[in-house]
Amino acid sequence: MEKRLLLTRSRHDIANQYLYAYSEEIIAEADSLGWKTDRVENEKNQRKEVESRLTKSAYDFVFFNGHGTDESVSGHGDEKLVDAGSASILKDKIVFARSCSALNTLGKEAVKKGCKAFIGYNGLFFISYTNEYQSTPLKDPTARPVMEVSNLAGKLILKGDTVQTAVEAAQRKAGDLILKMLASKEPYDAGTFRALYQNYMTFSFTGDGQAKA
C-alpha cells in the first residue's frame, strides 16, 4: 500500500526560505522510496487548505516547515495551520514540526488526541546562515550541517525506522558535529556550532517511540 507524506513550506521570510530549500531533500527521499508526496506551498500553505487535506486524506507522515509557538505551527504569512485546539486532525499520523517550541503543548495535545508520535523542538529551533547566501540557501556552509541534522530524522522516518531511532540518530549526528567544531578554526563554524547545540538541547519527541510510518 502506497504511503503518503504531507509537507508544508513557504518562502515569505529568510528562515522559511531555508526550510523550503532544504525540504527538497525530504521530497527527493520520499520520491525515491515510492511515497506519494502532497506539497502545500507558499500562498496555499494556509489553515483552510491544510485542514482540508488532513481531514480528507490518510497521511502516514506529516512534515511541517515554518514558525511555531508552544501551541501552534504556522504556514504562509505566519498563519496558524494547526494549534492545540485543532490537534485532533493529526490523529493516526507521525508528525515532524520543524518549528520553534511546538513540541511543548501542541505535540502533547496531539498525542492525547491520537497522534502516533510528534517529533519537534521544546524550545527555539535555530537556523544559522550567512548573509551572502540568503538567495542560495543550499550553498550556505553555515546552514547546511544544521539542516542536514534535522533532515536526517525525516529521512529515517521515510525509510521505515522508528521515531525513537530517527530522533536518536539525528542527535548522534549533531553531537558528532558539535565535538568536531569545538576545535575548529573555520570562521563559519561558530554560528553553526551555536545552532547545532541549541537544536540538540531542544530536539525530542512525544508519543510512541516505536511508531513507524
ABEGO torsion letter per residue (X at the ends): XBBBBBBBBBAABAAAAAAAAAAAAAAAAAAAAGBBBBBBBEAABBAAAAAAAAAABBBABBBBBEBBBAABBBBBGGBBABBAAAAAAABGBBBBBBBBGAAAAAAAAAAAAGBABBBEBABBBBBBBBAAAAABAAABAAAAAAAAAAAAAAAAAAAGBBAAAAAAAAAAAAAAAAAAAAABABAAAAAAAAAAAAAAAABBBBEBAABBX
